[in-house]
Amino acid sequence: MSQIVLDSEDRALLGAEMGEAAALAMRLLLRFAEAVGATKFLSCTRAHIDGCLYHGQVSIDFVERFVALDGKVRVPTTLNVGSMDLIHPELFNGDDALRRDGTRLMRAHETLGCIPSFTCAPYQTIFRPLFGEQIAWAESNAIVFANSVIGARTNRYGDFIDLACALTGRVPDYGLHRSENRRASVRIDIREVPDDLPNDALAIAVGHAVGSMAGDAVPVITGLPHDLSEDDLKALGAIAASSGSVAMFHAVGLTPEARTLQDATQGQNVPLIATLDAPELRRVFDSLSTAPRGSAIIAVSLGTPHFSIAEFDRLMPLIRGHQLKVDLYINTGRGVFAELQARGWDRELQDQGVTIVVDTCTYVTSIMRRLDGVVMTNSGKWAHYAPGNLGIGVVFGALEDCIASAVAGKAVRA
């Protein structure tokens, strides 16, 4: 067991000088820090809580214990998706008990002073951290994005520990909070990319392969096209965190701690564990589908992680003037939804039959009208989890493929 050095703030927290809720949270953090071998705590600047998605009575009991102690978070704290779209409650088609308890859990987090963002993409809000900030984020895609694309520092904090960090403003000094642990330990080289895959689909194919091969290591990827967008990197990290346990990756020439390969490896030699060429990436791309091209589809689901305003910019010209033959769901955050409203795009999309979902996601909440067939998606994460969560078939494709499929009523891939 590690010997933990406590500073004056830690002792004040444990002594309940900042309230009984903060003291309880600090006691939990102290035991956690001992378990992970930390020797001290750091101040964190913000938190993101994964635990507002209802998983049973324990979810409510834990949060409401802190509510009963008059707890308040000590740093700006955003919330991950919940079990309800509180903006559009009429979309929910699950049972009344889940509606009641899911809503209760989301509201309990608000009572603690958390910001009701209810998005898996807090980096798309005004609470986006800066390079080098020490933060306590949960939600796998948010963690990998913060570490990799922004260069903020967080470990893979899970339910309950994330809230303890928010209530104390403290994190154990271990793992990816420390510079030496952010060094790439394995290398994956992209030698050739399929010339018919657009960047969004390519990024997901690469991310799926990287997650499967790297596990929980910090990989450095060489050979990626230098015109990948932030949304492409978002998608890459999300599927790498789902198919593996990647909490951080480096992409040479694209991510802030990997201007060069030497930067990413901190000057050390690391093993090359895979070389990916066009046929292999095409195979990975195809493996994300459980149903064949040409299958009749019942719906299209976009926005896992939540759709950004830049993705809506791409979507609008693709969808205008077309008649949809199947349901089209787009998951997004409240901040992006507000921008859609300001532009009038929310009404335009709804007039075309698009269902905009906020606060949650279609693969974790009972929202989709039909679950008796095949669904098309451009999300590697959705394609990875939806067959098990929803019992449906999936065809994966680029954004353009998804819109063409919604218009055709069958899975179309260019």
SVG drawing of the C-alpha trace seen along z (x, -y; Angstrom):
<svg xmlns="http://www.w3.org/2000/svg" viewBox="-45 -32 60 42">
<polyline fill="none" stroke="black" stroke-width="0.4" points="0.0,0.0 1.4,-3.4 2.2,-6.1 0.1,-9.1 1.4,-12.6 -1.6,-14.9 -1.3,-18.6 -3.3,-21.2 -6.2,-21.1 -6.5,-17.3 -6.5,-17.5 -9.1,-20.3 -11.3,-18.1 -10.9,-15.1 -11.7,-17.2 -15.0,-18.3 -13.9,-21.9 -15.6,-22.0 -18.6,-20.0 -19.6,-16.5 -20.2,-15.6 -16.7,-16.7 -15.2,-14.8 -17.0,-11.5 -15.9,-12.0 -12.3,-12.6 -12.3,-9.4 -13.4,-7.5 -10.7,-9.1 -8.1,-8.3 -8.9,-4.6 -8.9,-4.7 -5.5,-6.5 -4.1,-3.7 -5.4,-1.1 -3.8,-2.7 -0.5,-3.4 -0.7,-7.2 1.5,-9.0 -0.3,-12.4 -3.2,-14.3 -3.4,-17.1 -5.9,-19.9 -8.2,-19.4 -9.8,-22.2 -13.0,-20.5 -14.9,-17.1 -17.2,-15.2 -19.6,-12.7 -20.6,-9.4 -22.8,-8.2 -26.0,-10.0 -27.1,-7.0 -29.4,-4.9 -28.1,-1.4 -30.2,-0.5 -31.0,-1.7 -27.4,-2.0 -27.0,-4.8 -29.5,-6.9 -28.5,-5.9 -24.9,-7.0 -25.7,-10.4 -28.6,-11.2 -26.3,-10.4 -24.3,-13.5 -27.4,-15.5 -28.6,-14.6 -25.2,-16.0 -25.8,-19.3 -22.9,-18.5 -21.8,-20.8 -19.2,-20.1 -16.1,-22.3 -15.1,-22.6 -17.1,-23.1 -18.7,-19.7 -20.4,-18.6 -22.7,-15.6 -22.6,-12.7 -25.8,-11.3 -28.6,-10.2 -31.5,-7.7 -33.9,-10.4 -34.1,-13.2 -35.4,-15.8 -35.9,-18.3 -38.0,-15.8 -39.5,-13.5 -42.2,-12.3 -39.5,-10.4 -39.1,-7.9 -40.9,-4.6 -39.6,-2.6 -41.3,-1.7 -42.6,-4.2 -40.2,-3.1 -37.1,-3.8 -38.6,-7.1 -39.1,-8.1 -35.8,-6.8 -33.7,-7.9 -35.1,-11.4 -34.6,-11.4 -30.9,-10.5 -30.3,-13.2 -32.0,-15.8 -30.0,-14.7 -26.8,-15.5 -28.1,-18.9 -28.9,-19.4 -25.2,-18.9 -24.3,-21.8 -23.4,-19.9 -24.0,-21.6 -26.9,-19.9 -25.0,-19.3 -26.0,-15.6 -23.5,-15.0 -20.9,-12.4 -18.9,-15.2 -18.1,-17.8 -15.3,-19.0 -17.9,-20.5 -19.2,-22.8 -17.9,-26.0 -16.4,-23.9 -13.7,-22.4 -10.4,-22.2 -7.1,-23.6 -3.8,-21.8 -2.1,-20.6 -5.1,-21.0 -5.5,-18.3 -9.1,-17.1 -11.3,-14.3 -13.3,-13.0 -15.3,-9.8 -17.0,-8.5 -14.5,-6.6 -14.7,-8.8 -14.4,-12.0 -11.3,-10.6 -9.5,-9.7 -10.4,-12.9 -9.2,-15.1 -5.9,-13.3 -5.2,-12.8 -6.7,-15.7 -6.7,-18.5 -3.7,-17.4 -5.5,-17.8 -4.8,-15.1 -7.2,-12.6 -7.3,-8.9 -10.2,-6.6 -12.4,-7.6 -15.5,-5.5 -18.8,-5.9 -18.7,-7.2 -14.9,-8.1 -15.6,-10.8 -18.2,-12.4 -15.8,-12.1 -13.2,-14.1 -15.8,-16.7 -16.9,-17.1 -13.3,-17.6 -11.6,-19.2 -8.8,-16.6 -7.4,-13.7 -4.8,-11.1 -1.4,-11.7 -1.0,-8.6 -1.4,-7.3 -2.0,-9.8 -1.8,-12.8 2.0,-12.2 4.1,-13.1 6.1,-9.9 3.0,-7.8 1.8,-9.7 4.7,-8.4 3.7,-6.1 4.6,-2.5 3.6,-0.9 3.6,-2.0 1.1,-1.3 2.0,-2.3 -0.5,-3.1 1.3,-2.2 -1.6,-2.6 -5.2,-3.7 -8.1,-2.6 -8.6,-5.4 -12.4,-5.0 -12.8,-5.5 -13.6,-9.1 -11.7,-10.4 -14.5,-9.8 -14.8,-6.1 -11.1,-5.7 -10.6,-7.2 -13.1,-4.7 -11.4,-1.7 -8.0,-2.8 -9.5,-3.4 -11.1,0.1 -7.8,1.7 -5.8,-0.4 -8.1,0.5 -8.1,4.2 -4.3,4.2 -3.2,1.7 -5.5,2.8 -4.8,0.3 -1.4,-0.8 -0.7,-4.3 -0.2,-3.9 1.4,-6.2 -0.1,-6.1 2.1,-7.1 1.0,-7.6 -2.5,-9.1 -3.6,-11.7 -2.8,-15.1 -6.2,-16.5 -8.2,-14.5 -10.6,-16.8 -11.2,-17.1 -14.5,-15.1 -12.5,-12.4 -10.1,-12.1 -13.1,-12.1 -14.5,-9.1 -11.1,-7.4 -10.7,-7.7 -14.3,-6.7 -14.0,-3.3 -10.4,-2.7 -11.8,-3.1 -14.6,-0.7 -12.8,2.0 -9.9,1.8 -9.3,-0.2 -7.4,-3.1 -7.4,-6.2 -4.8,-8.1 -3.3,-7.9 -0.8,-9.9 -1.2,-10.6 2.0,-12.0 1.5,-15.4 -2.1,-15.6 -2.2,-15.5 -0.5,-18.1 2.0,-15.8 3.0,-14.2 4.4,-16.8 7.0,-14.2 7.5,-10.5 10.2,-11.4 7.8,-13.7 5.3,-11.0 7.8,-8.4 9.7,-11.0 12.8,-9.9 12.6,-6.2 12.4,-3.3 9.0,-1.6 7.9,1.7 6.1,1.6 3.2,3.9 1.3,3.6 1.5,2.3 -1.9,1.6 -2.4,1.5 -5.4,0.8 -6.8,4.4 -6.5,4.7 -8.3,1.4 -11.0,2.4 -11.4,5.7 -11.7,3.8 -14.2,1.3 -16.4,4.3 -16.2,6.0 -18.2,3.2 -21.3,4.3 -23.3,7.3 -25.7,7.2 -24.8,7.0 -24.8,4.1 -28.2,3.8 -30.1,4.9 -33.5,3.3 -33.1,0.9 -35.6,-0.3 -33.6,-3.4 -30.4,-5.4 -28.7,-6.6 -26.0,-9.3 -24.2,-11.1 -22.3,-8.7 -20.4,-10.5 -22.8,-13.4 -22.9,-15.3 -21.0,-18.5 -22.1,-21.7 -19.4,-20.9 -21.0,-17.6 -24.4,-19.3 -22.7,-21.6 -21.8,-18.5 -25.2,-17.0 -27.5,-19.8 -26.6,-19.9 -26.7,-16.1 -30.3,-15.9 -31.9,-19.0 -34.4,-18.2 -34.6,-14.5 -37.5,-12.4 -36.5,-10.0 -38.0,-6.5 -36.9,-5.4 -36.5,-7.1 -33.3,-9.2 -32.1,-9.8 -29.3,-12.3 -27.9,-12.4 -26.4,-15.7 -25.7,-17.8 -27.7,-20.7 -25.1,-23.3 -25.1,-22.1 -28.9,-21.8 -29.1,-25.5 -27.0,-26.5 -29.3,-24.4 -32.3,-26.4 -30.5,-29.7 -29.9,-28.7 -33.4,-27.3 -32.0,-24.0 -33.9,-22.1 -37.2,-23.0 -35.8,-22.2 -34.6,-18.8 -37.8,-18.0 -39.9,-19.0 -38.0,-16.4 -38.8,-13.7 -35.5,-13.8 -35.6,-13.1 -33.1,-15.1 -32.2,-13.4 -30.4,-15.3 -29.4,-14.3 -29.0,-10.6 -28.2,-8.3 -30.3,-5.8 -28.2,-2.8 -28.7,-3.3 -32.3,-4.6 -35.6,-3.3 -36.2,-5.9 -36.1,-4.2 -39.5,-3.5 -38.6,-0.1 -36.0,2.5 -37.0,5.3 -34.4,5.1 -31.2,3.5 -30.0,0.0 -27.4,-2.1 -24.9,-4.2 -21.7,-6.2 -20.6,-5.6 -18.0,-2.9 -19.0,-3.1 -22.7,-2.7 -21.9,0.2 -19.8,1.8 -22.4,1.7 -25.9,1.5 -26.2,5.2 -25.7,6.4 -27.7,3.5 -30.6,3.5 -30.6,6.9 -30.5,5.3 -28.4,5.8 -26.0,2.9 -24.5,1.7 -21.7,-0.8 -20.9,-3.5 -19.7,-7.0 -22.0,-9.9 -22.8,-10.2 -23.7,-6.5 -26.0,-6.9 -28.0,-9.7 -28.2,-7.9 -29.5,-4.8 -32.1,-6.8 -33.4,-8.1 -33.2,-4.6 -34.6,-2.6 -31.8,-0.1 -28.1,0.0 -26.2,-1.9 -22.4,-2.1 -20.4,-4.0"/>
</svg>
